């Protein structure tokens, strides 16, 4: 039968990439760790790692189980925390790196949930582009990053964990002819002006989606502001292919914005955590990971919460 100890050992191997490093991290012998992993794989009926000369690499099934393993341990940690009388004794400073798109449309809820539990912890947030945040994580100047994980330059030096997948949808103004179509394809968009979000490498990501269609997108405008894109779409100045986490059914001016899927686009914008591989994690990082892994409130509940407006909406 699968045990919590086996799950912890599995996560240690996934995070360190080797049996020897994982054994040192959890303070057991390599033979004990290898036996526990074999028992876990036998119980699950799945091969979780492929073995290479350079270490252990997660298989597809291993990646699937890793997310569930984190959720299992987070549930156990939450259950233990609920029995404690107080978290007032937990203090210190937690240094978090974040990119601008994540800061505006994901971070506020996460930090709010963490501070409600660990209100004695001082949180310092550094917002910058992804490459620089990665650099600060690898150098040890930041404890953890909340990032778009679709592309990491320092992947071999960082552990990462996806928290949510945000699908792309097409934003349209009301009464647009596409709203009457049963489905919308990239080919349909060939002659339509597109408004491109140019922050957090979003233009590169959207252009990559267009590789499945003939021709190139007709980019009529670019903006680093999600709210500017929203207002321009609502005003009928063009369409936009945007991650769903940024969608709101109205612009700043109160105009309606519609959103529809595009048939060829099944990709998602993956938001998650990154922290330095091989570094002994502090207690604060473990607490933050546990809170981040908790089921997140629905997007609509976040929108309606008066204290969790986006950064751009506050300005």
C-alpha positions in Angstrom: 0.0 0.0 0.0 1.3 3.5 -0.9 2.6 5.5 2.1 3.3 9.1 2.7 7.0 8.2 3.1 7.1 6.7 -0.3 5.5 9.9 -1.8 8.0 12.1 0.0 10.9 10.0 -1.4 9.4 10.1 -4.9 9.2 13.9 -4.7 12.8 14.1 -3.5 14.0 12.1 -6.5 11.9 14.2 -8.9 13.3 17.4 -7.4 17.0 16.4 -7.2 17.2 14.2 -10.3 19.2 11.5 -8.7 19.0 8.7 -6.2 22.1 9.8 -4.3 21.1 13.4 -4.0 17.5 12.5 -2.9 18.9 10.0 -0.3 21.0 12.7 1.1 18.1 15.2 1.1 15.8 12.8 3.1 18.6 11.3 5.2 18.3 7.7 4.3 20.4 5.2 2.4 20.3 4.9 -1.4 19.2 1.2 -1.1 16.3 2.1 1.1 15.2 4.9 -1.3 15.5 2.6 -4.3 13.4 -0.1 -2.5 10.7 2.5 -1.6 10.5 3.7 -5.2 10.2 0.2 -6.6 7.4 -0.5 -4.1 5.6 2.7 -5.1 5.9 1.9 -8.8 4.7 -1.7 -8.2 1.7 -0.4 -6.2 0.8 2.2 -8.9 1.5 -0.2 -11.8 3.5 2.6 -13.5 7.1 3.4 -14.3 7.7 6.9 -12.8 11.3 7.4 -13.8 13.5 6.6 -16.7 17.1 5.7 -15.5 20.0 7.4 -17.3 23.7 7.6 -16.6 23.3 11.3 -15.6 20.4 10.6 -13.2 16.6 10.0 -13.0 14.1 11.6 -15.4 10.4 11.7 -14.9 8.3 9.7 -17.4 5.0 11.0 -18.7 3.2 9.0 -15.9 5.8 10.3 -13.4 4.9 13.9 -14.3 1.2 13.1 -13.9 1.8 11.5 -10.5 4.1 14.4 -9.3 1.2 16.9 -9.3 -1.0 14.5 -7.4 1.8 13.7 -5.0 2.2 17.4 -4.2 -1.6 17.7 -3.6 -1.6 14.7 -1.3 1.2 16.1 0.9 -0.4 19.6 0.8 -3.7 18.1 2.1 -1.8 16.4 4.9 0.1 19.6 5.8 -3.2 21.5 5.8 -4.8 19.0 8.0 -2.0 19.2 10.5 -2.0 23.0 10.3 -5.7 23.1 11.1 -5.0 21.3 14.4 -2.4 23.7 15.5 -3.6 26.5 17.8 -1.7 29.2 16.1 0.8 30.0 13.3 1.9 33.2 15.0 5.3 31.6 15.8 6.1 31.4 12.1 8.0 34.5 11.1 10.8 35.8 8.9 11.1 37.2 5.4 10.1 35.4 2.2 11.5 36.8 -1.1 9.3 36.1 -4.1 10.0 36.8 -7.7 7.2 37.4 -10.2 6.6 38.6 -13.8 4.2 41.4 -14.6 1.4 39.3 -16.1 1.4 36.9 -13.2 1.6 39.8 -10.7 -1.5 41.4 -12.2 -3.7 38.3 -12.6 -2.6 35.6 -10.2 -0.4 36.7 -7.4 -2.8 38.8 -5.3 -5.0 35.8 -4.4 -2.0 33.6 -3.6 -0.4 36.1 -1.3 -3.7 36.9 0.3 -4.3 33.3 1.2 -0.7 32.9 2.5 -0.8 36.0 4.7 -4.2 35.1 6.2 -2.4 32.0 7.7 1.1 33.3 8.2 0.5 36.9 9.1 3.8 37.3 10.9 5.8 36.6 7.7 7.2 39.6 5.9 6.8 39.2 2.1 9.1 41.0 -0.3 8.1 40.8 -4.0 10.4 41.6 -6.9 8.7 42.1 -10.3 10.8 41.8 -13.4 11.1 39.8 -16.6 11.3 36.0 -16.5 15.0 35.7 -17.3 16.1 38.1 -14.5 13.8 36.4 -12.0 15.4 33.0 -12.9 18.8 34.5 -12.4 17.9 35.8 -8.9 16.5 32.3 -8.0 19.6 30.5 -9.2 21.9 33.0 -7.3 19.9 32.6 -4.1 18.7 36.2 -4.0 15.1 35.0 -4.2 13.5 32.1 -2.4 10.7 31.2 -4.9 9.3 32.5 -8.2 5.7 32.6 -9.4 6.2 32.5 -13.2 5.0 31.4 -16.6 6.7 28.0 -16.8 6.3 27.4 -20.5 9.9 28.4 -21.1 12.7 28.4 -18.5 16.3 29.2 -19.3 17.7 27.6 -16.2 15.5 24.5 -16.1 18.4 22.2 -15.1 19.1 24.5 -12.1 15.5 25.0 -10.9 12.7 22.8 -9.6 9.3 23.8 -11.0 5.7 22.9 -10.4 2.7 23.9 -12.5 -0.2 25.3 -10.4 -2.7 26.1 -13.1 -3.2 25.9 -16.9 -4.8 28.9 -18.6 -6.2 28.1 -22.1 -6.1 30.7 -24.8 -9.4 32.2 -26.2 -10.2 34.8 -28.8 -11.4 38.2 -27.5 -14.0 39.8 -29.7 -16.2 43.0 -29.5 -20.0 42.5 -29.2 -21.9 42.0 -32.5 -18.8 40.7 -34.2 -19.7 38.3 -37.1 -17.5 35.5 -35.6 -19.9 35.2 -32.7 -22.4 33.6 -35.1 -20.0 30.9 -36.2 -20.2 27.4 -34.7 -16.4 27.3 -34.5 -13.6 29.7 -35.2 -10.3 28.7 -36.7 -6.9 30.4 -37.2 -7.7 30.5 -40.9 -10.8 32.7 -40.1 -8.5 35.2 -38.4 -6.1 35.7 -41.4 -7.8 38.9 -42.5 -8.6 40.2 -39.1 -6.5 42.9 -37.3 -5.0 41.5 -34.2 -4.0 43.4 -31.0 -1.0 41.7 -29.5 -0.1 41.7 -25.9 3.7 42.4 -25.7 4.5 41.7 -22.1 5.9 38.5 -20.5 6.9 37.1 -24.0 3.3 36.9 -24.9 3.8 37.9 -28.5 6.3 35.1 -29.0 3.9 32.6 -27.5 0.9 33.7 -29.6 3.0 33.8 -32.8 4.0 30.2 -32.0 0.3 29.2 -32.0 0.0 30.6 -35.5 2.5 28.1 -36.9 -0.4 25.7 -37.4 -2.0 28.1 -39.9 -0.9 29.3 -43.3 0.4 32.8 -43.4 1.1 35.2 -40.6 -1.1 37.1 -38.2 -2.0 40.6 -39.2 -0.8 42.6 -36.1 -2.3 46.0 -36.1 -1.4 47.1 -32.6 0.8 46.1 -29.7 0.4 47.0 -26.0 2.1 45.9 -22.8 -1.2 46.5 -20.9 -3.9 43.8 -20.7 -6.4 46.5 -19.9 -5.4 48.5 -23.0 -5.9 45.3 -25.1 -9.3 44.7 -23.5 -10.4 48.3 -24.2 -9.2 48.2 -27.8 -11.0 45.0 -28.5 -14.2 46.3 -26.9 -14.0 49.4 -29.0 -13.8 47.3 -32.2 -10.2 48.1 -33.0 -9.2 44.4 -33.5 -9.3 40.9 -31.9 -6.8 39.4 -29.4 -5.8 35.8 -28.6 -5.3 35.9 -24.8 -4.8 33.5 -21.9 -8.1 32.9 -20.1 -6.8 34.0 -16.6 -6.8 37.6 -17.9 -10.4 37.5 -19.2 -13.1 39.8 -17.8 -16.4 40.3 -19.6 -16.0 44.1 -19.6 -13.5 46.8 -20.3 -12.4 49.7 -18.0 -15.0 51.8 -19.9 -17.7 49.2 -19.2 -17.9 47.9 -22.7 -18.5 44.2 -23.2 -15.8 41.8 -24.4 -16.7 38.3 -25.7 -14.4 35.3 -25.6 -14.5 32.2 -27.8 -12.2 29.2 -28.3 -10.2 28.7 -31.5 -10.3 25.1 -32.8 -6.6 24.6 -33.4 -5.5 26.1 -30.2 -5.4 23.6 -27.4 -2.2 25.1 -25.8 -2.3 26.6 -22.3 -0.3 29.2 -20.5 1.2 27.3 -17.5 1.6 29.3 -14.3 3.5 27.8 -11.4 6.4 27.9 -9.0 10.2 27.7 -9.4 12.9 27.4 -6.8 16.6 26.5 -6.8 17.4 22.9 -7.2 19.6 21.2 -4.6 19.2 24.1 -2.1 18.0 23.1 1.4 14.5 24.7 1.5 13.6 26.9 4.4 10.5 26.3 6.5 8.9 29.4 4.9 9.3 28.1 1.4 7.7 24.8 2.5 4.8 26.7 4.0 4.4 28.8 0.9 4.5 25.7 -1.3 1.8 24.0 0.8 -0.6 27.1 0.5 0.1 27.4 -3.2 -0.9 23.8 -3.8 -4.3 24.2 -2.1 -7.3 24.3 -4.5 -7.7 27.8 -5.7 -11.0 29.8 -5.5 -12.8 30.2 -8.8 -11.9 33.1 -11.0 -15.3 34.7 -10.5 -15.0 34.7 -6.8 -11.6 36.4 -7.2 -13.0 39.1 -9.5 -15.8 40.0 -7.1 -13.5 40.3 -4.0 -12.9 44.0 -3.5 -9.4 43.5 -2.2 -8.2 41.3 -5.0 -8.5 43.7 -8.0 -5.6 43.5 -10.5 -2.7 45.8 -10.2 -3.7 47.6 -13.4 -7.3 48.1 -12.2 -6.0 49.8 -9.0 -4.0 52.3 -11.1 
